[in-house]
C-alpha cells in the first residue's frame, strides 16, 4: 500500500484524480445499455471517494521533524 497522505494539497489532488476517474467511467457508460453492474460500480466509486474524504478530515497533520 502507499504511504499515508497528510499534506492537504496532496489530499486534494488525490480526491480530484479519483473524481476525474469517476467522471471518465460515467462518460463511457451508454445509458441505453447500462446494467445494474455498471450502476453498482458507480455507487462503489462514490462510496470510496466519500470514505477517503472522511479519512482525510480525521487525519491529523504529520509530525514535523
C-alpha positions, 0 to 999 in steps of 0.5 A, a space after each residue: 500500500 502507499 504511504 499515508 497522505 497528510 499534506 492537504 494539497 496532496 489530499 486534494 489532488 488525490 480526491 480530484 484524480 479519483 473524481 476525474 476517474 469517476 467522471 471518465 467511467 460515467 462518460 463511457 457508460 451508454 445509458 441505453 445499455 447500462 446494467 445494474 453492474 455498471 450502476 453498482 460500480 458507480 455507487 462503489 466509486 462514490 462510496 470510496 471517494 466519500 470514505 477517503 474524504 472522511 479519512 482525510 478530515 480525521 487525519 491529523 497533520 504529520 509530525 514535523 521533524 
